Amino acid sequence: MAAGLVISAPASGVGKTTLTLALARAWRHRGLNVQCFKSGPDYIDPAFHAAATGRASVNVDSWAMDRETIAHLVSRGVDADVVLAEGSMGLFDGVAARGVSGTGATADIAEMLGWPVVLVIDPSGQAQTAAAIAAGLRDYRAGVNLAGVVLNRVASPRHEELVRHALNEAGIAVFGALPRHAEISLPKRHLGLVQAEEQAEIDKLIDEAARFVAEHVDLDAVLRSAASWSPQPAVNGLNVTPPGQRIALARDAAFSFVYPHMLEAWRGAGAEISTFSPLADEAPDASADVCWLPGGYPELHAGKIAANAHFRSGLRAFAETRPVHGECGGYMVLGTALTDAEGARHEMTGLLGLETSFAKRRMHLGYRLAELAAPMPGHRPGARLRGHEFHYSTIIAQPDMPLAVVHDATGAVIAETGSRRGHVTGTFFHLIAEDR
């Protein structure tokens, strides 16, 4: 039987990921088997979890997934000693309109699984008010139980004493307090953390975070606060049809945003996945029956992609006879051109008419519900697909036939409809699940 906990906070940027990685590695050093999950649609953090634990991590999402899907995904923790779900944004932050089983808030997952919450609180610029915030979060929603808090970035012993006293007065356990420590700061870029696979020193950084947290946090008390948990068997697994029997998947620093649970579901349904690197000027496997270009950072590598003639010609030849689909950055590369942040225009593959600009940047962020007007690999016309969109590129032209009618989480129709032309399709959202 595993011990289950949720790591959350009042807001983004407080230190949830660092604490999750540190706890996971510290307990692993003690010989415990640790399984992590990510609550919400962030597709970067699971790779950090895997680096810390040696076990694959997946996303669980109450807006996009039903309870059966979530139960199926978390059941991988059955053989673990400790199971940690890292939250996204603040504990109760989700969308206004309920999705499949909730609003996408971390609190949904905590209540659904019955796991207590460890709050990371940054009391910078405050003292006793931190206790008021923690008490408000504790009392906001019945069914969500607060185990205690870890203070992060305390300014001094006096500062820590003031905050601890107020939390104790409020009846809230303090598991530890972390002084500022630049050596465990994770580097960031415009879409979030720099990916784990791009950081050569990631293992040393996680080890240092684990050492630092073990020095300042009572790991035994945190573990005792966890709920004993054994997964309930799911009646149904993931509602996922692979896009093909043999899938050519673009995979490198420019094409890396794909949800781990999707790849696992494809393989679980019998599909074979062969990867290729557009940045290394590789073309998709000629024996594959579908090609999938995930999102990533093509805007950081646009010049190289434009210059890689073997990749571009190979992809065009593939698309003459077989389906090709792109998500977000992959969709942009399927288009005619991409303008980078410096204003330089780079020719892309031209399989779609889409033209995008990163120079005219504006954030597009949120859940998406798409009803397909035409088939895309693995999904029939009329299918309702749930996903998440997060990018800064602006559409200059989107002249092809729309792939879907796309709504945001409030039900409003949005302009990012996706595109289709011949065997080629693309969307700005990253697919999470299909409605049953």
Secondary structure, 3 states (H helix, E strand, C coil): CEEEEEEECCCCCCCHHHHHHHHHHHHHHCCCCEEEEEECCCCCHHHHHHHHHCCCCEEECCCCCCHHHHHHHHHHHHHCCEEEEECCCCCCCCCCCCCCCCCCCHHHHHHHHCCCEEEEECCCCCCCHHHHHHHHHHHCCCCCCEEEEEEEEECCHHHHHHHHHHHHHCCCCEEEEEECCHHHCCCEECCEECCHHHCCCHHHHHHHHHHHHHHHECHHHHHHHCEEECCCCCCCCCCCCCCCCEEEEECECCECECCHHHHHHHHHCCCEEEEECHHHCCCCCCCCCEEEECECCHHHCHHHHHHCHHHHHHHHHHHCCCCEEEECHHHHHHCCEEECCCCCEEECCCCCCCEEECCCCCCEEEEEEEEECCCECCECCCCEEEEEEEECCEEEECCCEECEEEEECCCCECCCCCEEECCEEEECCEEEEECC
